[in-house]
Amino acid sequence: MTSAHVQLKLFASLTHFSPENADRLPVAPGTSVQELLRDLDVPLAKAHLIFVDGVKRTLDTRLNGGERVGVFPPVAGG
């Protein structure tokens, strides 16, 4: 299977899961966001908001390569 690349940005408490090659992370076309995060040991329960190319998506979203993926944990404030 050929490999493609995505740009991954993990925010706030998720940043420590970010790999060094997050700007050009290899993925197999058809990989879901859930599979990508699981491979990086990101706790799926903490992947609260997911954006792919600036559009809100779900863990089931499939990646083809070339996308920008942003993942935010639950946010609280006061």
Buried (B, 14 or more C-beta within 10 A) or exposed (E): EEEBBBBBBBBEEBEEBBEEEBEEBEBBEEBBBBBBBBEBEBEEEBBEEBBBEEEEBEBEBBBEBEBEBBBBBEEEEE
